[in-house]
Amino acid sequence: MTKIERSDSIRPVQAVDVVLPAAPRPSAASPNVVLAIVCVGICLANLDLFIVNVGLPNIAREFADACPTEALT
């Protein structure tokens, strides 16, 4: 255990004011920008669905001889 010695020259601690810069306020999104982003997302989702539906017959032909029970063993 270490010995703590008392000093006769104890002075009170002075408070220091710290000023932090204000955080930048996020700008409000324009309704037109939100609408454009949602429309692009819907178009991409529809395009993905279209591509999958076009490709399904080819995928089915490629796996015509596959047996689902063989994958489990």
All heavy atoms as TSV, in Angstrom:
chain	resi	resn	atom	element	x	y	z
A	1	MET	N	N	0.843	-1.162	0.000
A	1	MET	CA	C	0.000	0.000	0.000
A	1	MET	C	C	0.897	1.236	0.000
A	1	MET	O	O	1.875	1.285	0.719
A	1	MET	CB	C	-0.909	-0.025	1.228
A	1	MET	CG	C	-1.810	1.169	1.298
A	1	MET	SD	S	-2.857	1.142	2.750
A	1	MET	CE	C	-4.159	0.144	2.182
A	2	THR	N	N	0.527	2.211	-0.807
A	2	THR	CA	C	1.332	3.427	-0.854
A	2	THR	C	C	0.816	4.436	0.152
A	2	THR	O	O	-0.376	4.476	0.467
A	2	THR	CB	C	1.283	4.047	-2.255
A	2	THR	OG1	O	-0.065	4.364	-2.556
A	2	THR	CG2	C	1.850	3.115	-3.295
A	3	LYS	N	N	1.726	5.217	0.653
A	3	LYS	CA	C	1.380	6.214	1.651
A	3	LYS	C	C	1.050	7.516	0.934
A	3	LYS	O	O	1.783	7.978	0.061
A	3	LYS	CB	C	2.553	6.423	2.600
A	3	LYS	CG	C	2.261	7.394	3.690
A	3	LYS	CD	C	3.459	7.510	4.612
A	3	LYS	CE	C	3.178	8.523	5.685
A	3	LYS	NZ	N	4.324	8.710	6.548
A	4	ILE	N	N	-0.072	8.099	1.300
A	4	ILE	CA	C	-0.484	9.369	0.714
A	4	ILE	C	C	-0.073	10.472	1.674
A	4	ILE	O	O	-0.468	10.475	2.842
A	4	ILE	CB	C	-1.998	9.407	0.466
A	4	ILE	CG1	C	-2.400	8.298	-0.500
A	4	ILE	CG2	C	-2.429	10.763	-0.059
A	4	ILE	CD1	C	-3.877	8.172	-0.702
A	5	GLU	N	N	0.723	11.381	1.185
A	5	GLU	CA	C	1.181	12.476	2.028
A	5	GLU	C	C	0.333	13.708	1.771
A	5	GLU	O	O	-0.041	13.981	0.634
A	5	GLU	CB	C	2.647	12.777	1.714
A	5	GLU	CG	C	3.562	11.642	2.077
A	5	GLU	CD	C	5.011	11.963	1.773
A	5	GLU	OE1	O	5.324	13.161	1.593
A	5	GLU	OE2	O	5.801	11.027	1.726
A	6	ARG	N	N	0.060	14.402	2.854
A	6	ARG	CA	C	-0.727	15.608	2.733
A	6	ARG	C	C	0.194	16.791	2.486
A	6	ARG	O	O	1.193	16.951	3.156
A	6	ARG	CB	C	-1.517	15.836	4.012
A	6	ARG	CG	C	-2.359	17.064	3.915
A	6	ARG	CD	C	-3.282	17.168	5.067
A	6	ARG	NE	N	-4.002	18.431	4.910
A	6	ARG	CZ	C	-4.407	19.164	5.895
A	6	ARG	NH1	N	-4.191	18.766	7.122
A	6	ARG	NH2	N	-5.039	20.277	5.690
A	7	SER	N	N	-0.178	17.588	1.547
A	7	SER	CA	C	0.612	18.762	1.243
A	7	SER	C	C	-0.040	19.974	1.899
A	7	SER	O	O	-1.261	20.101	1.912
A	7	SER	CB	C	0.702	18.960	-0.264
A	7	SER	OG	O	1.317	20.178	-0.550
A	8	ASP	N	N	0.781	20.850	2.436
A	8	ASP	CA	C	0.236	22.048	3.066
A	8	ASP	C	C	-0.155	23.099	2.026
A	8	ASP	O	O	-0.810	24.081	2.357
A	8	ASP	CB	C	1.258	22.636	4.032
A	8	ASP	CG	C	1.450	21.740	5.245
A	8	ASP	OD1	O	0.473	21.030	5.593
A	8	ASP	OD2	O	2.549	21.736	5.817
A	9	SER	N	N	0.240	22.909	0.820
A	9	SER	CA	C	-0.060	23.907	-0.211
A	9	SER	C	C	-1.205	23.431	-1.116
A	9	SER	O	O	-1.087	23.423	-2.324
A	9	SER	CB	C	1.189	24.184	-1.042
A	9	SER	OG	O	1.584	22.995	-1.683
A	10	ILE	N	N	-2.300	23.032	-0.506
A	10	ILE	CA	C	-3.456	22.597	-1.294
A	10	ILE	C	C	-4.221	23.832	-1.743
A	10	ILE	O	O	-4.546	24.701	-0.944
A	10	ILE	CB	C	-4.364	21.672	-0.459
A	10	ILE	CG1	C	-3.609	20.403	-0.100
A	10	ILE	CG2	C	-5.636	21.356	-1.211
A	10	ILE	CD1	C	-4.394	19.465	0.771
A	11	ARG	N	N	-4.459	23.889	-3.013
A	11	ARG	CA	C	-5.194	25.009	-3.576
A	11	ARG	C	C	-6.483	24.501	-4.200
A	11	ARG	O	O	-6.535	23.362	-4.685
A	11	ARG	CB	C	-4.361	25.696	-4.654
A	11	ARG	CG	C	-3.154	26.419	-4.089
A	11	ARG	CD	C	-2.327	26.899	-5.215
A	11	ARG	NE	N	-1.790	25.683	-5.864
A	11	ARG	CZ	C	-0.590	25.594	-6.403
A	11	ARG	NH1	N	0.184	26.624	-6.445
A	11	ARG	NH2	N	-0.180	24.478	-6.933
A	12	PRO	N	N	-7.516	25.296	-4.208
A	12	PRO	CA	C	-8.764	24.858	-4.838
A	12	PRO	C	C	-8.579	24.727	-6.350
A	12	PRO	O	O	-7.781	25.430	-6.966
A	12	PRO	CB	C	-9.763	25.957	-4.495
A	12	PRO	CG	C	-8.935	27.140	-4.173
A	12	PRO	CD	C	-7.618	26.622	-3.643
A	13	VAL	N	N	-9.331	23.817	-6.918
A	13	VAL	CA	C	-9.266	23.584	-8.359
A	13	VAL	C	C	-10.077	24.658	-9.054
A	13	VAL	O	O	-11.189	24.982	-8.649
A	13	VAL	CB	C	-9.828	22.183	-8.698
A	13	VAL	CG1	C	-9.844	21.954	-10.187
A	13	VAL	CG2	C	-9.030	21.119	-7.981
A	14	GLN	N	N	-9.499	25.209	-10.080
A	14	GLN	CA	C	-10.208	26.231	-10.839
A	14	GLN	C	C	-10.975	25.578	-11.984
A	14	GLN	O	O	-10.455	24.703	-12.671
A	14	GLN	CB	C	-9.223	27.256	-11.392
A	14	GLN	CG	C	-8.530	28.062	-10.320
A	14	GLN	CD	C	-7.560	29.052	-10.922
A	14	GLN	OE1	O	-7.285	29.021	-12.104
A	14	GLN	NE2	N	-7.050	29.936	-10.078
A	15	ALA	N	N	-12.193	26.009	-12.159
A	15	ALA	CA	C	-13.025	25.479	-13.241
A	15	ALA	C	C	-12.589	26.101	-14.564
A	15	ALA	O	O	-12.226	27.273	-14.635
A	15	ALA	CB	C	-14.487	25.791	-12.981
A	16	VAL	N	N	-12.610	25.297	-15.571
A	16	VAL	CA	C	-12.243	25.763	-16.906
A	16	VAL	C	C	-13.467	25.615	-17.800
A	16	VAL	O	O	-14.071	24.552	-17.878
A	16	VAL	CB	C	-11.069	24.927	-17.476
A	16	VAL	CG1	C	-10.736	25.369	-18.882
A	16	VAL	CG2	C	-9.872	25.020	-16.564
A	17	ASP	N	N	-13.851	26.694	-18.431
A	17	ASP	CA	C	-14.980	26.643	-19.356
A	17	ASP	C	C	-14.507	26.105	-20.702
A	17	ASP	O	O	-13.572	26.639	-21.298
A	17	ASP	CB	C	-15.596	28.028	-19.559
A	17	ASP	CG	C	-16.315	28.514	-18.313
A	17	ASP	OD1	O	-16.740	27.653	-17.519
A	17	ASP	OD2	O	-16.442	29.738	-18.140
A	18	VAL	N	N	-15.163	25.057	-21.150
A	18	VAL	CA	C	-14.847	24.475	-22.448
A	18	VAL	C	C	-16.026	24.745	-23.365
A	18	VAL	O	O	-17.152	24.355	-23.082
A	18	VAL	CB	C	-14.595	22.954	-22.334
A	18	VAL	CG1	C	-14.343	22.350	-23.693
A	18	VAL	CG2	C	-13.443	22.695	-21.392
A	19	VAL	N	N	-15.750	25.423	-24.445
A	19	VAL	CA	C	-16.807	25.726	-25.405
A	19	VAL	C	C	-16.648	24.787	-26.590
A	19	VAL	O	O	-15.639	24.825	-27.302
A	19	VAL	CB	C	-16.723	27.199	-25.869
A	19	VAL	CG1	C	-17.803	27.495	-26.885
A	19	VAL	CG2	C	-16.810	28.123	-24.682
A	20	LEU	N	N	-17.636	23.913	-26.745
A	20	LEU	CA	C	-17.610	22.991	-27.871
A	20	LEU	C	C	-18.314	23.624	-29.056
A	20	LEU	O	O	-19.319	24.333	-28.888
A	20	LEU	CB	C	-18.318	21.678	-27.493
A	20	LEU	CG	C	-17.665	20.888	-26.360
A	20	LEU	CD1	C	-18.521	19.688	-26.015
A	20	LEU	CD2	C	-16.272	20.456	-26.736
A	21	PRO	N	N	-17.809	23.388	-30.245
A	21	PRO	CA	C	-18.497	23.946	-31.409
A	21	PRO	C	C	-19.869	23.286	-31.567
A	21	PRO	O	O	-20.050	22.113	-31.251
A	21	PRO	CB	C	-17.576	23.600	-32.581
A	21	PRO	CG	C	-16.738	22.478	-32.091
A	21	PRO	CD	C	-16.636	22.620	-30.608
A	22	ALA	N	N	-20.814	24.055	-32.019
A	22	ALA	CA	C	-22.164	23.542	-32.207
A	22	ALA	C	C	-22.172	22.501	-33.325
A	22	ALA	O	O	-21.510	22.656	-34.354
A	22	ALA	CB	C	-23.110	24.687	-32.553
A	23	ALA	N	N	-22.903	21.434	-33.092
A	23	ALA	CA	C	-23.015	20.390	-34.113
A	23	ALA	C	C	-23.799	20.938	-35.294
A	23	ALA	O	O	-24.780	21.667	-35.112
A	23	ALA	CB	C	-23.706	19.163	-33.539
A	24	PRO	N	N	-23.383	20.594	-36.494
A	24	PRO	CA	C	-24.125	21.100	-37.653
A	24	PRO	C	C	-25.528	20.509	-37.678
A	24	PRO	O	O	-25.723	19.326	-37.438
A	24	PRO	CB	C	-23.306	20.633	-38.851
A	24	PRO	CG	C	-22.468	19.519	-38.332
A	24	PRO	CD	C	-22.267	19.760	-36.881
A	25	ARG	N	N	-26.486	21.343	-37.912
A	25	ARG	CA	C	-27.878	20.902	-37.956
A	25	ARG	C	C	-28.144	20.257	-39.307
A	25	ARG	O	O	-27.841	20.847	-40.349
A	25	ARG	CB	C	-28.791	22.106	-37.768
A	25	ARG	CG	C	-30.235	21.741	-37.713
A	25	ARG	CD	C	-31.077	22.953	-37.371
A	25	ARG	NE	N	-32.467	22.560	-37.436
A	25	ARG	CZ	C	-33.402	23.280	-37.995
A	25	ARG	NH1	N	-33.101	24.442	-38.521
A	25	ARG	NH2	N	-34.635	22.853	-38.020
A	26	PRO	N	N	-28.697	19.036	-39.291
A	26	PRO	CA	C	-28.975	18.404	-40.580
A	26	PRO	C	C	-30.041	19.200	-41.325
A	26	PRO	O	O	-31.023	19.653	-40.741
A	26	PRO	CB	C	-29.474	17.012	-40.205
A	26	PRO	CG	C	-29.912	17.115	-38.787
A	26	PRO	CD	C	-29.110	18.215	-38.168
A	27	SER	N	N	-29.806	19.369	-42.595
A	27	SER	CA	C	-30.759	20.132	-43.383
A	27	SER	C	C	-31.999	19.283	-43.643
A	27	SER	O	O	-31.933	18.072	-43.816
A	27	SER	CB	C	-30.124	20.566	-44.713
A	27	SER	OG	O	-29.755	19.420	-45.446
A	28	ALA	N	N	-33.109	19.926	-43.654
A	28	ALA	CA	C	-34.366	19.229	-43.907
A	28	ALA	C	C	-34.419	18.852	-45.376
A	28	ALA	O	O	-34.095	19.644	-46.262
A	28	ALA	CB	C	-35.538	20.131	-43.538
A	29	ALA	N	N	-34.808	17.614	-45.637
A	29	ALA	CA	C	-34.886	17.144	-47.018
A	29	ALA	C	C	-36.126	17.728	-47.689
A	29	ALA	O	O	-37.198	17.796	-47.090
A	29	ALA	CB	C	-34.929	15.623	-47.065
A	30	SER	N	N	-35.950	18.114	-48.900
A	30	SER	CA	C	-37.054	18.651	-49.676
A	30	SER	C	C	-38.024	17.526	-50.023
A	30	SER	O	O	-37.603	16.405	-50.308
A	30	SER	CB	C	-36.492	19.279	-50.951
A	30	SER	OG	O	-37.511	19.483	-51.890
A	31	PRO	N	N	-39.310	17.791	-50.010
A	31	PRO	CA	C	-40.274	16.745	-50.395
A	31	PRO	C	C	-40.045	16.217	-51.810
A	31	PRO	O	O	-40.275	15.046	-52.077
A	31	PRO	CB	C	-41.633	17.447	-50.288
A	31	PRO	CG	C	-41.411	18.566	-49.335
A	31	PRO	CD	C	-39.988	18.996	-49.531
A	32	ASN	N	N	-39.546	17.069	-52.689
A	32	ASN	CA	C	-39.274	16.621	-54.056
A	32	ASN	C	C	-38.124	15.617	-54.099
A	32	ASN	O	O	-38.152	14.655	-54.861
A	32	ASN	CB	C	-38.952	17.812	-54.957
A	32	ASN	CG	C	-40.174	18.692	-55.175
A	32	ASN	OD1	O	-41.310	18.237	-55.059
A	32	ASN	ND2	N	-39.942	19.953	-55.457
A	33	VAL	N	N	-37.114	15.835	-53.266
A	33	VAL	CA	C	-35.984	14.905	-53.213
A	33	VAL	C	C	-36.439	13.568	-52.649
A	33	VAL	O	O	-36.072	12.505	-53.153
A	33	VAL	CB	C	-34.836	15.509	-52.377
A	33	VAL	CG1	C	-33.730	14.502	-52.160
A	33	VAL	CG2	C	-34.302	16.766	-53.036
A	34	VAL	N	N	-37.251	13.603	-51.603
A	34	VAL	CA	C	-37.765	12.363	-51.010
A	34	VAL	C	C	-38.598	11.603	-52.030
A	34	VAL	O	O	-38.466	10.381	-52.185
A	34	VAL	CB	C	-38.581	12.674	-49.740
A	34	VAL	CG1	C	-39.252	11.431	-49.209
A	34	VAL	CG2	C	-37.696	13.295	-48.680
A	35	LEU	N	N	-39.455	12.302	-52.746
A	35	LEU	CA	C	-40.292	11.662	-53.770
A	35	LEU	C	C	-39.426	11.036	-54.861
A	35	LEU	O	O	-39.689	9.910	-55.300
A	35	LEU	CB	C	-41.257	12.677	-54.382
A	35	LEU	CG	C	-42.171	12.150	-55.484
A	35	LEU	CD1	C	-43.107	11.078	-54.934
A	35	LEU	CD2	C	-42.962	13.281	-56.112
A	36	ALA	N	N	-38.377	11.728	-55.285
A	36	ALA	CA	C	-37.499	11.192	-56.326
A	36	ALA	C	C	-36.789	9.929	-55.844
A	36	ALA	O	O	-36.692	8.939	-56.584
A	36	ALA	CB	C	-36.481	12.251	-56.745
A	37	ILE	N	N	-36.311	9.921	-54.604
A	37	ILE	CA	C	-35.620	8.742	-54.075
A	37	ILE	C	C	-36.572	7.560	-53.964
A	37	ILE	O	O	-36.221	6.429	-54.323
A	37	ILE	CB	C	-34.984	9.080	-52.705
A	37	ILE	CG1	C	-33.836	10.072	-52.911
A	37	ILE	CG2	C	-34.502	7.831	-51.997
A	37	ILE	CD1	C	-33.276	10.631	-51.629
A	38	VAL	N	N	-37.799	7.798	-53.503
A	38	VAL	CA	C	-38.782	6.716	-53.399
A	38	VAL	C	C	-39.134	6.172	-54.784
A	38	VAL	O	O	-39.242	4.951	-54.973
A	38	VAL	CB	C	-40.039	7.209	-52.645
A	38	VAL	CG1	C	-41.168	6.200	-52.724
A	38	VAL	CG2	C	-39.695	7.499	-51.195
A	39	CYS	N	N	-39.296	7.056	-55.755
A	39	CYS	CA	C	-39.626	6.607	-57.122
A	39	CYS	C	C	-38.503	5.761	-57.719
A	39	CYS	O	O	-38.768	4.746	-58.367
A	39	CYS	CB	C	-39.910	7.812	-58.019
A	39	CYS	SG	S	-41.481	8.610	-57.643
A	40	VAL	N	N	-37.265	6.164	-57.493
A	40	VAL	CA	C	-36.128	5.379	-57.999
A	40	VAL	C	C	-36.102	4.011	-57.332
A	40	VAL	O	O	-35.877	2.984	-57.981
A	40	VAL	CB	C	-34.797	6.142	-57.788
A	40	VAL	CG1	C	-33.604	5.239	-58.025
A	40	VAL	CG2	C	-34.739	7.351	-58.705
A	41	GLY	N	N	-36.367	3.961	-56.036
A	41	GLY	CA	C	-36.402	2.686	-55.327
A	41	GLY	C	C	-37.489	1.767	-55.841
A	41	GLY	O	O	-37.278	0.559	-56.008
A	42	ILE	N	N	-38.659	2.303	-56.110
A	42	ILE	CA	C	-39.756	1.492	-56.646
A	42	ILE	C	C	-39.412	0.977	-58.041
A	42	ILE	O	O	-39.663	-0.189	-58.356
A	42	ILE	CB	C	-41.061	2.322	-56.659
A	42	ILE	CG1	C	-41.531	2.548	-55.232
A	42	ILE	CG2	C	-42.144	1.631	-57.470
A	42	ILE	CD1	C	-42.687	3.517	-55.106
A	43	CYS	N	N	-38.809	1.819	-58.866
A	43	CYS	CA	C	-38.427	1.381	-60.219
A	43	CYS	C	C	-37.387	0.262	-60.151
A	43	CYS	O	O	-37.471	-0.712	-60.910
A	43	CYS	CB	C	-37.891	2.559	-61.025
A	43	CYS	SG	S	-39.177	3.730	-61.488
A	44	LEU	N	N	-36.413	0.377	-59.255
A	44	LEU	CA	C	-35.389	-0.661	-59.134
A	44	LEU	C	C	-35.991	-1.967	-58.629
A	44	LEU	O	O	-35.610	-3.054	-59.088
A	44	LEU	CB	C	-34.268	-0.193	-58.214
A	44	LEU	CG	C	-33.351	0.885	-58.787
A	44	LEU	CD1	C	-32.361	1.337	-57.734
A	44	LEU	CD2	C	-32.637	0.387	-60.017
A	45	ALA	N	N	-36.939	-1.896	-57.696
A	45	ALA	CA	C	-37.593	-3.106	-57.202
A	45	ALA	C	C	-38.392	-3.779	-58.310
A	45	ALA	O	O	-38.373	-5.012	-58.453
A	45	ALA	CB	C	-38.493	-2.766	-56.021
A	46	ASN	N	N	-39.101	-2.990	-59.109
A	46	ASN	CA	C	-39.868	-3.557	-60.234
A	46	ASN	C	C	-38.937	-4.162	-61.276
A	46	ASN	O	O	-39.236	-5.219	-61.844
A	46	ASN	CB	C	-40.756	-2.492	-60.867
A	46	ASN	CG	C	-41.958	-2.166	-60.013
A	46	ASN	OD1	O	-42.424	-3.000	-59.246
A	46	ASN	ND2	N	-42.443	-0.953	-60.122
A	47	LEU	N	N	-37.829	-3.528	-61.552
A	47	LEU	CA	C	-36.868	-4.055	-62.513
A	47	LEU	C	C	-36.293	-5.381	-62.026
A	47	LEU	O	O	-36.172	-6.343	-62.806
A	47	LEU	CB	C	-35.743	-3.042	-62.731
A	47	LEU	CG	C	-34.655	-3.435	-63.725
A	47	LEU	CD1	C	-35.250	-3.559	-65.121
A	47	LEU	CD2	C	-33.540	-2.417	-63.711
A	48	ASP	N	N	-35.987	-5.471	-60.757
A	48	ASP	CA	C	-35.469	-6.713	-60.189
A	48	ASP	C	C	-36.497	-7.831	-60.310
A	48	ASP	O	O	-36.175	-8.953	-60.700
A	48	ASP	CB	C	-35.081	-6.492	-58.737
A	48	ASP	CG	C	-34.493	-7.736	-58.103
A	48	ASP	OD1	O	-33.619	-8.363	-58.737
A	48	ASP	OD2	O	-34.895	-8.084	-56.974
A	49	LEU	N	N	-37.736	-7.531	-60.003
A	49	LEU	CA	C	-38.804	-8.530	-60.108
A	49	LEU	C	C	-38.982	-8.975	-61.555
A	49	LEU	O	O	-39.153	-10.168	-61.840
A	49	LEU	CB	C	-40.109	-7.941	-59.566
A	49	LEU	CG	C	-41.314	-8.864	-59.536
A	49	LEU	CD1	C	-41.049	-10.041	-58.619
A	49	LEU	CD2	C	-42.540	-8.101	-59.078
A	50	PHE	N	N	-38.905	-8.048	-62.499
A	50	PHE	CA	C	-39.047	-8.370	-63.918
A	50	PHE	C	C	-37.914	-9.286	-64.380
A	50	PHE	O	O	-38.140	-10.279	-65.072
A	50	PHE	CB	C	-39.049	-7.068	-64.738
A	50	PHE	CG	C	-39.086	-7.284	-66.220
A	50	PHE	CD1	C	-40.247	-7.692	-66.841
A	50	PHE	CD2	C	-37.961	-7.076	-66.990
A	50	PHE	CE1	C	-40.289	-7.890	-68.207
A	50	PHE	CE2	C	-37.985	-7.270	-68.354
A	50	PHE	CZ	C	-39.153	-7.678	-68.969
A	51	ILE	N	N	-36.700	-8.982	-63.989
A	51	ILE	CA	C	-35.546	-9.788	-64.406
A	51	ILE	C	C	-35.652	-11.204	-63.854
A	51	ILE	O	O	-35.381	-12.184	-64.558
A	51	ILE	CB	C	-34.234	-9.111	-63.963
A	51	ILE	CG1	C	-34.008	-7.841	-64.782
A	51	ILE	CG2	C	-33.046	-10.045	-64.093
A	51	ILE	CD1	C	-32.877	-6.986	-64.272
A	52	VAL	N	N	-36.073	-11.336	-62.607
A	52	VAL	CA	C	-36.207	-12.671	-62.010
A	52	VAL	C	C	-37.290	-13.462	-62.734
A	52	VAL	O	O	-37.113	-14.656	-63.038
A	52	VAL	CB	C	-36.511	-12.563	-60.503
A	52	VAL	CG1	C	-36.911	-13.900	-59.924
A	52	VAL	CG2	C	-35.291	-12.020	-59.777
A	53	ASN	N	N	-38.414	-12.840	-63.040
A	53	ASN	CA	C	-39.495	-13.551	-63.731
A	53	ASN	C	C	-39.104	-13.954	-65.145
A	53	ASN	O	O	-39.542	-14.991	-65.634
A	53	ASN	CB	C	-40.767	-12.702	-63.754
A	53	ASN	CG	C	-41.473	-12.718	-62.423
A	53	ASN	OD1	O	-41.413	-13.691	-61.694
A	53	ASN	ND2	N	-42.141	-11.624	-62.110
A	54	VAL	N	N	-38.292	-13.170	-65.808
A	54	VAL	CA	C	-37.827	-13.540	-67.148
A	54	VAL	C	C	-36.842	-14.699	-67.056
A	54	VAL	O	O	-36.834	-15.598	-67.891
A	54	VAL	CB	C	-37.188	-12.319	-67.855
A	54	VAL	CG1	C	-36.440	-12.735	-69.114
A	54	VAL	CG2	C	-38.256	-11.299	-68.194
A	55	GLY	N	N	-36.025	-14.717	-66.017
A	55	GLY	CA	C	-35.005	-15.751	-65.895
A	55	GLY	C	C	-35.495	-17.070	-65.328
A	55	GLY	O	O	-34.812	-18.095	-65.459
A	56	LEU	N	N	-36.644	-17.113	-64.689
A	56	LEU	CA	C	-37.117	-18.341	-64.048
A	56	LEU	C	C	-37.281	-19.521	-65.015
A	56	LEU	O	O	-36.904	-20.644	-64.667
A	56	LEU	CB	C	-38.419	-18.082	-63.295
A	56	LEU	CG	C	-38.244	-17.461	-61.919
A	56	LEU	CD1	C	-39.603	-17.167	-61.293
A	56	LEU	CD2	C	-37.438	-18.345	-61.001
A	57	PRO	N	N	-37.821	-19.362	-66.222
A	57	PRO	CA	C	-37.926	-20.519	-67.132
A	57	PRO	C	C	-36.556	-21.120	-67.481
A	57	PRO	O	O	-36.412	-22.345	-67.543
A	57	PRO	CB	C	-38.618	-19.960	-68.374
A	57	PRO	CG	C	-39.374	-18.780	-67.875
A	57	PRO	CD	C	-38.553	-18.213	-66.778
A	58	ASN	N	N	-35.563	-20.278	-67.700
A	58	ASN	CA	C	-34.222	-20.789	-67.997
A	58	ASN	C	C	-33.636	-21.529	-66.792
A	58	ASN	O	O	-32.990	-22.565	-66.951
A	58	ASN	CB	C	-33.289	-19.647	-68.400
A	58	ASN	CG	C	-33.647	-19.082	-69.755
A	58	ASN	OD1	O	-34.223	-19.770	-70.590
A	58	ASN	ND2	N	-33.322	-17.817	-69.956
A	59	ILE	N	N	-33.862	-21.010	-65.617
A	59	ILE	CA	C	-33.374	-21.672	-64.407
A	59	ILE	C	C	-34.065	-23.021	-64.245
A	59	ILE	O	O	-33.422	-24.025	-63.900
A	59	ILE	CB	C	-33.603	-20.770	-63.179
A	59	ILE	CG1	C	-32.755	-19.506	-63.295
A	59	ILE	CG2	C	-33.299	-21.503	-61.886
A	59	ILE	CD1	C	-33.072	-18.449	-62.262
A	60	ALA	N	N	-35.356	-23.071	-64.500
A	60	ALA	CA	C	-36.096	-24.336	-64.385
A	60	ALA	C	C	-35.587	-25.356	-65.385
A	60	ALA	O	O	-35.487	-26.551	-65.067
A	60	ALA	CB	C	-37.590	-24.081	-64.590
A	61	ARG	N	N	-35.257	-24.928	-66.612
A	61	ARG	CA	C	-34.714	-25.861	-67.614
A	61	ARG	C	C	-33.351	-26.393	-67.201
A	61	ARG	O	O	-33.036	-27.566	-67.411
A	61	ARG	CB	C	-34.617	-25.169	-68.981
A	61	ARG	CG	C	-35.901	-25.211	-69.769
A	61	ARG	CD	C	-35.674	-24.840	-71.229
A	61	ARG	NE	N	-35.194	-23.458	-71.383
A	61	ARG	CZ	C	-35.978	-22.402	-71.430
A	61	ARG	NH1	N	-37.265	-22.534	-71.320
A	61	ARG	NH2	N	-35.467	-21.207	-71.581
A	62	GLU	N	N	-32.513	-25.534	-66.612
A	62	GLU	CA	C	-31.184	-25.958	-66.188
A	62	GLU	C	C	-31.239	-26.994	-65.076
A	62	GLU	O	O	-30.400	-27.874	-64.993
A	62	GLU	CB	C	-30.365	-24.751	-65.724
A	62	GLU	CG	C	-29.970	-23.805	-66.835
A	62	GLU	CD	C	-28.951	-24.411	-67.774
A	62	GLU	OE1	O	-28.072	-25.167	-67.305
A	62	GLU	OE2	O	-29.044	-24.119	-68.978
A	63	PHE	N	N	-32.223	-26.893	-64.213
A	63	PHE	CA	C	-32.331	-27.797	-63.085
A	63	PHE	C	C	-33.449	-28.825	-63.264
A	63	PHE	O	O	-33.993	-29.332	-62.285
A	63	PHE	CB	C	-32.565	-27.004	-61.791
A	63	PHE	CG	C	-31.368	-26.219	-61.361
A	63	PHE	CD1	C	-31.289	-24.852	-61.597
A	63	PHE	CD2	C	-30.319	-26.846	-60.721
A	63	PHE	CE1	C	-30.192	-24.123	-61.204
A	63	PHE	CE2	C	-29.197	-26.128	-60.320
A	63	PHE	CZ	C	-29.142	-24.761	-60.559
A	64	ALA	N	N	-33.792	-29.145	-64.501
A	64	ALA	CA	C	-34.890	-30.091	-64.761
A	64	ALA	C	C	-34.577	-31.475	-64.209
A	64	ALA	O	O	-35.472	-32.176	-63.734
A	64	ALA	CB	C	-35.170	-30.170	-66.260
A	65	ASP	N	N	-33.313	-31.903	-64.259
A	65	ASP	CA	C	-32.952	-33.243	-63.796
A	65	ASP	C	C	-32.585	-33.276	-62.310
A	65	ASP	O	O	-32.274	-34.350	-61.786
A	65	ASP	CB	C	-31.755	-33.768	-64.612
A	65	ASP	CG	C	-32.115	-33.890	-66.089
A	65	ASP	OD1	O	-33.306	-34.093	-66.388
A	65	ASP	OD2	O	-31.202	-33.755	-66.919
A	66	ALA	N	N	-32.620	-32.161	-61.650
A	66	ALA	CA	C	-32.227	-32.116	-60.247
A	66	ALA	C	C	-33.331	-32.689	-59.360
A	66	ALA	O	O	-34.504	-32.528	-59.627
A	66	ALA	CB	C	-31.937	-30.687	-59.823
A	67	CYS	N	N	-32.907	-33.372	-58.324
A	67	CYS	CA	C	-33.838	-33.951	-57.382
A	67	CYS	C	C	-33.630	-33.247	-56.034
A	67	CYS	O	O	-32.516	-33.226	-55.514
A	67	CYS	CB	C	-33.594	-35.444	-57.247
A	67	CYS	SG	S	-34.701	-36.232	-56.087
A	68	PRO	N	N	-34.672	-32.677	-55.451
A	68	PRO	CA	C	-34.485	-31.939	-54.200
A	68	PRO	C	C	-34.035	-32.808	-53.046
A	68	PRO	O	O	-33.383	-32.332	-52.118
A	68	PRO	CB	C	-35.855	-31.327	-53.916
A	68	PRO	CG	C	-36.784	-31.814	-54.941
A	68	PRO	CD	C	-36.024	-32.601	-55.946
A	69	THR	N	N	-34.353	-34.097	-53.081
A	69	THR	CA	C	-33.945	-34.968	-51.969
A	69	THR	C	C	-32.448	-35.287	-52.020
A	69	THR	O	O	-31.866	-35.601	-50.998
A	69	THR	CB	C	-34.758	-36.274	-51.990
A	69	THR	OG1	O	-34.581	-36.928	-53.246
A	69	THR	CG2	C	-36.218	-35.985	-51.752
A	70	GLU	N	N	-31.807	-35.179	-53.185
A	70	GLU	CA	C	-30.375	-35.430	-53.286
A	70	GLU	C	C	-29.574	-34.336	-52.577
A	70	GLU	O	O	-28.487	-34.574	-52.091
A	70	GLU	CB	C	-29.948	-35.517	-54.748
A	70	GLU	CG	C	-30.444	-36.767	-55.450
A	70	GLU	CD	C	-30.023	-36.770	-56.924
A	70	GLU	OE1	O	-29.295	-35.847	-57.347
A	70	GLU	OE2	O	-30.435	-37.681	-57.631
A	71	ALA	N	N	-30.110	-33.155	-52.537
A	71	ALA	CA	C	-29.390	-32.055	-51.890
A	71	ALA	C	C	-29.349	-32.240	-50.381
A	71	ALA	O	O	-28.461	-31.710	-49.723
A	71	ALA	CB	C	-30.066	-30.730	-52.240
A	72	LEU	N	N	-30.290	-32.973	-49.827
A	72	LEU	CA	C	-30.343	-33.150	-48.378
A	72	LEU	C	C	-29.382	-34.236	-47.893
A	72	LEU	O	O	-29.070	-34.290	-46.719
A	72	LEU	CB	C	-31.767	-33.504	-47.949
A	72	LEU	CG	C	-32.822	-32.431	-48.251
A	72	LEU	CD1	C	-34.194	-32.933	-47.859
A	72	LEU	CD2	C	-32.493	-31.155	-47.507
A	73	THR	N	N	-28.930	-35.119	-48.779
A	73	THR	CA	C	-28.053	-36.216	-48.341
A	73	THR	C	C	-26.601	-35.882	-48.593
A	73	THR	O	O	-26.234	-35.032	-49.299
A	73	THR	CB	C	-28.397	-37.521	-49.077
A	73	THR	OG1	O	-28.297	-37.313	-50.474
A	73	THR	CG2	C	-29.781	-37.964	-48.667
